[in-house]
Structures are given as C-alpha cells and as structure tokens.
Amino acid sequence: MHTTAQPRRAAAAAFIGTTIEFYDFYIYATAAALVLGQVFFPSSDPVLSTLAAFGSFAVGFIARPMAGMVFGHLGDRLGRKKMLLVTMGLMGIATAGIGLLPSYASAGIWAPIGLIVLRLIQGISVGGEWGGAVLMASEHAPAKRKTFYASFAQLGSPAGLLLALIAFRLVTSLEPEDFLAWGWRLPFLASGVLMMIGLLIRSGVHESPEFAKVQDNNETAKYPVMEVIRTCWRQILFAAAAVTIGSAGFFFTNTFMITYVTQYQGIARSTILDCLFLVTVIQLLSQPVSALLAERIGEGRFLKMVALLCMVTPYPMFLLVGTQNILLMTLGIALAVVILSALYAVIAGYMTQAFPVHLRYSGISIAYQLACAVAGGTTPLIGTLLASKFSGQWLPLAVFFTLLSALSLIGVCGLARLRANPVVTHAVKEVYS
C-alpha cells in the first residue's frame, strides 16, 4: 500500500531525476555554443564550426522520437520506475564519456564520430526519461493536483540549466587555453557522480499506483505504441504542436542566444552566461506559481493565454537585448522565458489527461519527443542561419519565435477540443473519478 508520503516523494524524485538529465543535456548545448566546434569540428570559418557543433547537438534530437516509442512501449508494459532507472544510467555513462573523448587534433575523424555516437545515446536517454518522470509525478498525485505535481518534472529543465550554467561559469573563468584544452571537460565528468545520486533517489519511489492498478487488472496493452498511434493519433499531433514553444523556446533563449550575442553583438560570453543564470533563477521560481495559477483558472484557458503572449514576447526581448545593458538584457530574456515556461510547466499535466493510463507513457513520449526533434533540435541551427543571412537584423528571428508560438496555440486549442469530446473523456475518466 502506498503511503501518503509517496506523492511528495515521487514529485521530488521526478524533479531531481530530470534535473540531472537536463543538466547533462544542457552542458552539451552550452558546450556546443562555446567550444565543441573548435575541439571536434575545427575550421577557418567560426560560423561553420558552430554550425557543425549545433548539427551534432541536433543529432541527439533525431534519436528522441524512436527512444520515446521504445521506452513508451516498455513503460506501458513493464512499468514507469524501471524505465527511469535505465534512462538515468544511460545518460550518466554517455555524458561522462564525452568528457573523456580525445579531440580532433588527437584522434582525427574518430573524435567527431565518437561525439555523435555518445550524443545519440544522450538523445535516447532523454527520449525515454521525460514521459516516465511526468507520469511518476502525476500518477502518484491526488486527482485535483495532477497539473501541479506534474510540473515538478518540468522544474528539472531550469534546475538542470542552472547547474550547467554554474559549471560552465566556473570553467570559463580559466585561462582560455586551459578551458579549450581540458576545462570544458569537467562539467561532463561530473555527470558520473550525479548519476549515482539520481539512481539512489529513484530507487526509493514505488511504482505509479495508476499503472499498478492497470497491471493488477491485466489491462496492459500488448503493443501500446501501435495502439496509441491507431486510436489517439489526433491527441499525439496536437500535443506535439502544443509543446513546441516549450521545447524550442528554451533552446532559442538559452542556446542560440549565446551565439547571437557573442558573435553578432560582441558581448562577452561570461556576460551572457551571467544573464542567463539570473533568467533561469526567475524561471525556476515562476514555474510552480504558473502551475498553481493554471489549476485555479483552468488549464486550457491558462495555456491559450500564455501561448498568445509567447507570440508577442520576442519583439521586446530583442529590443532590450540590443541595448547591450546587462540589466535590460536580463529583463528582456526573462520576459520571454517566464511566459514560455508558464506553458511548459502546465502542458505536461494537460497532455497526460488526453491519453488513457495503459497507453499514456507511449502517447505523451511520442508527442513530446516529436516536437523536440522537429522544433527543439533545429532551432539553434535555424537561428544561426537566419542571424548569418540577415546580419544585424533581429526581426526575422523574432518572427521565427512567433511562428513557433503559433504552433503551440494551435496545439493547445486542438487538445482542448479533444478533451471536450465525450469519447476521449470516457477513455480517461478513471483518472478523475
């Protein structure tokens, strides 16, 4: 029998676990913007090196939809907890391995090949991680608090980014030659220690009670991925669209923006890292407030409102970033991040409610990882290409951000209509009875 402490423990484990997973993912993103191009893809043109590094960053997203299907299938067949232990082990091994890779100067073409292989393993890990963490938090939660509890899994994104920014802020204080030679490796090597902590914490959480009930009643699907695609394909497409700005927006503000301000505005990388650190602290504090507010006014109404706001925020953001004043830059980026993170905090719980329990891991994983692969992984690349083509002009970049936000608005509206459909409501009614 599950104790009353299990919902809180599950939420805490989801938060800590996703924090470690996203730390690993974000240190790669940050390193791609700062150093990986020079180490693994040297070129006389720094733009080409950066594009190659962001290309390797995008490789991790290619693996995520397939990983979402594999781990979704296993999570709906064998349980959420087992999959979360596997994904954490994979991520820790891959990330620490990147820290041990020789450079292109030492190993030639095998260095970038090794980097891409380990990046694929990172993508596989994150592809299976997110859905399980969200479900362990939400399926342990009381019926009327699922949005709030699910938001703790989403807190891992800003918390992981904070750890990544702290790590790189420390190593970028080294002499440039030391940072390039070995300093950038230290944040990756630290992942091995974090992995052991995460595995210890997750091992103490029980299986999701909702999934345990499905198992006890022998109601698990034989082929959950096939069944969810056949019966819930509309939910998958709308959920993928809904989460677009929640995924792509962070890589726009936290990854591409590093390149944009350092290469096109001449701002020191330490300055933008300090700016992003402050922004992420604000995000970490604001996300739980957003989840509580959404529960009070209604998740659907809340999500539509913030998706609309996301469409207009890039314009004041770029105007304030263009001042090159650290306080105004922080204000501009924070404005965009607080609004898009409000959608990100709430969308996880909202998505889960569109799928029946026995297909839920597969459904939300496919939807989320599809959005990440299509929008999240390509956003830094598209941003870099736009910035290069329209040098000195930020309007095309702002329009790109608006289009990503518009996709989220379409997805939220579509999910709201499906959830109002009596057939869909019947399929998930056991969760809210």
C-alpha positions as MATLAB code, in Angstrom:
seq = 'MHTTAQPRRAAAAAFIGTTIEFYDFYIYATAAALVLGQVFFPSSDPVLSTLAAFGSFAVGFIARPMAGMVFGHLGDRLGRKKMLLVTMGLMGIATAGIGLLPSYASAGIWAPIGLIVLRLIQGISVGGEWGGAVLMASEHAPAKRKTFYASFAQLGSPAGLLLALIAFRLVTSLEPEDFLAWGWRLPFLASGVLMMIGLLIRSGVHESPEFAKVQDNNETAKYPVMEVIRTCWRQILFAAAAVTIGSAGFFFTNTFMITYVTQYQGIARSTILDCLFLVTVIQLLSQPVSALLAERIGEGRFLKMVALLCMVTPYPMFLLVGTQNILLMTLGIALAVVILSALYAVIAGYMTQAFPVHLRYSGISIAYQLACAVAGGTTPLIGTLLASKFSGQWLPLAVFFTLLSALSLIGVCGLARLRANPVVTHAVKEVYS';
ca = [
       0.000    0.000    0.000;
       1.326    3.439   -0.890;
       1.826    5.875    1.939;
       0.676    9.473    1.871;
       4.341   10.474    1.566;
       4.696    8.745   -1.803;
       3.145   11.563   -3.919;
       5.619   14.062   -2.471;
       8.485   11.616   -2.784;
       7.545   10.853   -6.396;
       7.391   14.557   -7.241;
      10.775   15.149   -5.576;
      12.314   12.175   -7.400;
      10.914   13.417  -10.715;
      12.390   16.857  -10.056;
      15.832   15.602   -9.034;
      15.994   12.997  -11.783;
      15.021   15.360  -14.588;
      17.373   17.982  -13.145;
      20.291   15.593  -13.621;
      19.102   14.528  -17.080;
      18.662   18.118  -18.254;
      21.973   19.158  -16.697;
      23.639   16.595  -18.935;
      21.670   17.760  -21.954;
      22.274   21.466  -21.332;
      26.003   21.180  -20.759;
      26.204   19.717  -24.253;
      24.108   22.590  -25.606;
      26.272   25.157  -23.826;
      29.488   23.463  -24.896;
      28.218   23.362  -28.487;
      27.774   27.131  -28.386;
      31.142   27.783  -26.740;
      33.774   25.182  -27.556;
      32.796   21.911  -29.273;
      33.129   23.414  -32.743;
      36.786   24.260  -32.090;
      37.603   20.923  -30.445;
      35.785   18.471  -32.727;
      34.978   20.438  -35.906;
      37.887   22.850  -36.469;
      37.532   25.238  -39.406;
      38.954   28.548  -40.578;
      35.383   29.894  -40.521;
      33.983   30.019  -36.945;
      30.409   30.077  -38.282;
      30.947   26.708  -39.977;
      32.442   25.244  -36.797;
      29.474   26.495  -34.780;
      27.012   25.098  -37.328;
      28.752   21.716  -37.168;
      28.613   21.736  -33.370;
      24.917   22.625  -33.414;
      24.457   19.892  -36.011;
      25.857   17.361  -33.546;
      23.521   18.880  -30.941;
      20.587   18.226  -33.279;
      21.675   14.586  -33.679;
      20.540   13.912  -30.119;
      17.045   15.009  -31.060;
      16.928   12.604  -34.008;
      17.077    9.668  -31.581;
      14.400   11.024  -29.268;
      11.179   10.078  -31.139;
      12.341    6.481  -31.620;
      13.508    6.350  -27.999;
      10.129    7.729  -26.937;
       8.445    4.845  -28.761;
      10.760    2.178  -27.317;
      10.627    3.407  -23.741;
       6.950    4.265  -24.093;
       6.249    0.659  -25.111;
       8.328   -0.722  -22.247;
       6.937    1.787  -19.745;
       3.362    0.864  -20.635;
       4.228   -2.843  -20.484;
       6.697   -3.164  -17.610;
       6.281   -0.013  -15.551;
       7.427    3.571  -15.249;
      10.007    3.119  -12.495;
      12.162    0.511  -14.266;
      12.492    2.711  -17.343;
      13.558    5.746  -15.332;
      16.429    3.815  -13.747;
      17.617    2.693  -17.185;
      17.446    6.170  -18.754;
      19.427    7.747  -15.931;
      22.194    5.170  -16.223;
      22.439    5.694  -19.980;
      22.675    9.467  -19.652;
      25.377    9.380  -16.988;
      27.568    6.986  -18.990;
      27.178    8.938  -22.246;
      27.847   12.346  -20.716;
      30.912   11.251  -18.750;
      32.140    9.555  -21.935;
      32.014   12.856  -23.836;
      34.272   14.343  -21.190;
      36.851   11.634  -21.923;
      36.805   11.875  -25.743;
      40.035   12.888  -27.497;
      39.939   15.997  -29.674;
      40.018   16.111  -33.489;
      43.660   17.161  -33.270;
      44.462   13.943  -31.371;
      42.191   11.341  -32.969;
      41.158   12.843  -36.298;
      37.786   11.828  -37.716;
      37.174    9.307  -34.897;
      36.765   12.150  -32.421;
      33.620   13.673  -34.013;
      32.283   10.162  -34.744;
      32.637    9.254  -31.069;
      30.991   12.522  -30.108;
      27.987   11.852  -32.356;
      27.576    8.279  -31.037;
      27.557    9.462  -27.425;
      25.242   12.313  -28.351;
      22.831    9.742  -29.815;
      22.895    7.848  -26.511;
      22.104   11.108  -24.703;
      19.145   11.575  -27.020;
      17.931    8.021  -26.387;
      18.093    8.627  -22.640;
      16.172   11.892  -22.694;
      13.717   10.385  -25.164;
      12.686    7.824  -22.579;
      13.132    9.960  -19.476;
      10.614   12.751  -19.810;
       7.422   10.721  -20.168;
       8.236    8.454  -17.248;
       9.171   11.316  -14.923;
       5.978   13.234  -15.711;
       3.850   10.131  -15.146;
       5.521    9.112  -11.891;
       4.736   12.570  -10.521;
       1.225   12.965  -11.929;
       0.009    9.396  -11.403;
       1.042    9.477   -7.749;
      -0.746   12.822   -7.257;
      -4.233   13.472   -5.837;
      -6.880   13.727   -8.583;
      -7.217   17.516   -8.446;
      -3.490   18.263   -8.121;
      -2.094   16.435  -11.145;
      -1.083   19.592  -13.018;
       0.882   20.921  -10.037;
       2.626   17.626   -9.272;
       3.461   17.022  -12.935;
       5.064   20.463  -13.041;
       7.826   19.210  -10.715;
       9.163   17.061  -13.544;
       9.231   20.228  -15.664;
      11.249   22.029  -12.976;
      14.169   19.797  -13.893;
      14.731   21.886  -17.019;
      15.569   25.211  -15.304;
      17.299   23.474  -12.391;
      19.458   21.455  -14.770;
      20.242   24.580  -16.743;
      21.282   26.381  -13.553;
      23.714   23.590  -12.732;
      25.029   23.671  -16.300;
      25.486   27.440  -16.240;
      27.242   27.303  -12.860;
      29.547   24.575  -14.143;
      30.465   26.487  -17.288;
      30.728   29.790  -15.445;
      33.381   28.188  -13.274;
      35.363   26.588  -16.090;
      35.170   29.647  -18.364;
      36.991   31.573  -15.635;
      40.066   29.516  -16.502;
      42.666   30.799  -18.924;
      41.316   30.425  -22.497;
      43.943   27.838  -23.453;
      43.202   25.759  -20.327;
      39.456   25.936  -20.951;
      39.954   24.766  -24.534;
      42.413   22.014  -23.572;
      40.658   20.415  -20.571;
      38.425   22.812  -18.625;
      35.301   22.215  -20.741;
      35.514   18.502  -19.908;
      34.960   18.898  -16.157;
      31.169   19.530  -16.289;
      30.777   16.353  -18.367;
      32.858   14.234  -15.992;
      30.797   15.447  -13.011;
      27.785   13.685  -14.530;
      29.021   10.309  -13.279;
      28.659   11.430   -9.662;
      25.243   12.987  -10.285;
      24.063    9.750  -11.930;
      24.763    7.748   -8.770;
      22.827   10.253   -6.651;
      19.867   10.141   -9.012;
      19.750    6.328   -9.115;
      19.772    6.177   -5.310;
      16.859    8.622   -5.018;
      14.721    6.994   -7.695;
      15.134    3.505   -6.285;
      13.142    4.574   -3.210;
       9.944    5.511   -5.089;
       7.136    2.978   -5.613;
       5.650    2.199   -8.991;
       2.859    4.531  -10.125;
      -0.404    3.445   -8.405;
      -2.428    4.067  -11.564;
      -0.171    1.828  -13.628;
      -0.025   -0.749  -10.826;
      -3.835   -0.910  -10.974;
      -3.689   -1.488  -14.739;
      -1.223   -4.347  -14.172;
      -3.317   -5.865  -11.379;
      -6.376   -5.843  -13.646;
      -4.340   -7.341  -16.517;
      -5.246   -4.348  -18.721;
      -1.821   -3.548  -20.163;
      -1.710   -3.233  -23.944;
       0.266   -5.850  -25.884;
       1.531   -3.286  -28.395;
       0.911    0.113  -26.743;
       2.754    2.192  -29.364;
       0.751    0.727  -32.225;
      -2.480    1.071  -30.289;
      -1.886    4.682  -29.232;
      -0.980    5.699  -32.799;
      -4.093    3.955  -34.134;
      -6.568    5.277  -31.541;
      -5.022    8.552  -30.302;
      -3.178    9.986  -33.307;
      -5.048   13.289  -33.052;
      -4.007   13.693  -29.418;
      -0.398   12.947  -30.385;
      -0.310   15.562  -33.157;
      -1.997   18.300  -31.124;
       0.110   17.540  -28.036;
       3.295   17.719  -30.143;
       2.222   21.080  -31.557;
       1.216   22.357  -28.098;
       4.622   21.737  -26.565;
       6.572   23.323  -29.469;
       7.462   26.658  -27.887;
       8.014   24.972  -24.522;
      10.818   22.947  -26.091;
      12.152   25.128  -28.911;
      11.809   28.371  -26.967;
      14.338   27.351  -24.338;
      16.913   26.338  -26.919;
      16.279   29.673  -28.612;
      16.825   31.751  -25.458;
      19.397   29.555  -23.695;
      21.467   28.088  -26.550;
      21.153   30.163  -29.707;
      21.147   33.441  -27.735;
      24.685   32.689  -26.505;
      25.909   32.530  -30.079;
      23.820   35.530  -31.160;
      25.095   37.999  -28.567;
      28.723   36.815  -28.593;
      29.204   36.596  -32.380;
      26.869   39.334  -33.613;
      26.848   41.869  -30.768;
      30.349   41.417  -29.362;
      29.174   40.703  -25.816;
      31.497   38.639  -23.629;
      30.358   35.058  -23.103;
      30.710   35.475  -19.326;
      28.190   38.341  -19.508;
      25.531   36.336  -21.358;
      26.087   33.339  -19.057;
      25.510   35.607  -16.034;
      22.401   36.989  -17.709;
      21.019   33.512  -18.438;
      21.763   32.432  -14.887;
      19.583   35.204  -13.474;
      16.851   34.437  -16.002;
      16.862   30.765  -15.083;
      16.564   31.527  -11.368;
      13.460   33.562  -12.200;
      12.126   30.680  -14.309;
      12.696   28.160  -11.512;
      10.696   30.320   -9.103;
       7.916   31.179  -11.541;
       7.039   27.711  -12.860;
       5.325   26.365   -9.706;
       3.360   29.618   -9.463;
       2.209   29.130  -13.053;
       1.030   25.584  -12.298;
      -0.930   26.744   -9.243;
      -2.490   29.596  -11.199;
      -3.467   27.233  -14.030;
      -5.222   24.905  -11.570;
      -7.164   27.879  -10.218;
      -8.352   29.427  -13.506;
      -8.403   26.286  -15.655;
      -5.504   24.705  -17.523;
      -6.976   25.142  -21.004;
      -7.741   28.827  -20.572;
      -4.326   29.435  -18.998;
      -2.444   27.678  -21.817;
      -4.270   29.594  -24.547;
      -3.465   32.878  -22.828;
       0.265   32.199  -22.417;
       0.588   30.821  -25.972;
      -0.810   34.122  -27.263;
       1.612   36.054  -25.081;
       4.510   33.937  -26.377;
       3.746   35.186  -29.876;
       4.478   38.816  -28.945;
       7.316   38.481  -26.402;
      10.300   38.129  -28.806;
       9.943   41.732  -30.013;
      10.528   43.452  -26.651;
      13.121   40.770  -25.882;
      15.280   41.652  -28.900;
      14.822   45.389  -28.350;
      16.101   45.046  -24.779;
      18.914   42.639  -25.711;
      20.018   45.154  -28.354;
      20.773   47.739  -25.631;
      23.720   45.537  -24.507;
      22.931   46.598  -20.941;
      23.130   43.552  -18.658;
      20.046   44.508  -16.623;
      17.916   45.296  -19.670;
      19.146   42.149  -21.443;
      18.170   40.089  -18.415;
      14.757   41.756  -18.289;
      14.135   41.096  -21.992;
      15.105   37.433  -21.930;
      13.338   36.899  -18.588;
      10.113   38.294  -20.030;
      10.139   35.704  -22.820;
      11.293   32.835  -20.614;
       8.763   33.385  -17.820;
       5.909   33.306  -20.322;
       7.069   30.302  -22.342;
       7.982   28.443  -19.130;
       4.423   29.018  -17.879;
       3.233   26.967  -20.854;
       5.990   24.424  -20.279;
       5.071   23.982  -16.604;
       1.411   23.273  -17.297;
       1.437   21.425  -20.621;
       2.816   18.159  -19.190;
      -0.131   17.540  -16.867;
      -2.542   18.763  -19.525;
      -1.145   16.326  -22.102;
      -1.373   13.297  -19.836;
      -5.097   13.821  -19.349;
      -5.706   13.268  -23.075;
      -4.481    9.636  -23.001;
      -5.767    6.517  -21.198;
      -3.458    5.114  -18.497;
      -2.461    1.932  -20.342;
      -1.233    3.966  -23.367;
      -0.094    7.112  -21.609;
       3.683    6.630  -21.459;
       3.735    5.905  -25.201;
       1.344    8.725  -26.105;
       2.997   11.600  -24.264;
       6.532   10.392  -25.081;
       5.882   10.214  -28.823;
       4.195   13.630  -28.808;
       6.841   15.401  -26.749;
       9.851   13.843  -28.462;
       8.365   14.502  -31.906;
       8.132   18.200  -31.035;
      11.661   18.205  -29.639;
      13.093   16.507  -32.722;
      11.340   18.730  -35.250;
      11.460   22.072  -33.431;
      13.830   21.874  -30.470;
      16.834   20.323  -32.169;
      16.675   22.535  -35.254;
      16.017   25.873  -33.526;
      19.681   26.782  -32.813;
      20.583   25.798  -36.394;
      17.777   27.846  -37.952;
      18.541   30.772  -35.645;
      22.231   30.690  -36.612;
      21.372   30.578  -40.331;
      18.896   33.474  -40.002;
      21.366   35.550  -37.993;
      24.062   34.915  -40.611;
      21.799   35.698  -43.578;
      20.187   38.788  -42.003;
      23.231   40.078  -40.148;
      22.365   42.956  -37.851;
      18.594   42.358  -38.168;
      16.657   40.717  -35.359;
      13.161   40.894  -36.887;
      13.436   37.580  -38.833;
      14.497   35.892  -35.600;
      11.526   37.354  -33.726;
       9.128   36.225  -36.464;
      10.594   32.709  -36.227;
       9.868   32.714  -32.468;
       6.303   33.909  -33.155;
       5.682   31.086  -35.618;
       6.840   28.509  -33.069;
       4.446   30.037  -30.531;
       1.578   29.961  -33.028;
       2.070   26.201  -33.397;
       1.697   25.829  -29.649;
      -1.527   27.838  -29.667;
      -2.952   25.600  -32.409;
      -1.970   22.510  -30.428;
      -3.499   23.745  -27.171;
      -6.783   24.591  -28.907;
      -6.826   21.171  -30.553;
      -6.202   19.364  -27.261;
      -8.939   21.377  -25.591;
     -11.436   20.285  -28.266;
     -10.401   16.646  -27.985;
     -10.669   16.678  -24.209;
     -14.186   18.075  -24.569;
     -15.059   15.113  -26.850;
     -17.162   12.547  -24.919;
     -15.226    9.632  -26.461;
     -11.884   10.988  -25.229;
     -13.374   11.913  -21.864;
     -14.673    8.357  -21.440;
     -11.248    6.909  -22.278;
      -9.543    8.748  -19.424;
     -12.433    9.051  -16.966;
     -10.943    6.597  -14.466;
      -8.219    9.128  -13.627;
     -10.655   11.771  -12.431;
     -13.433    9.713  -10.904;
];
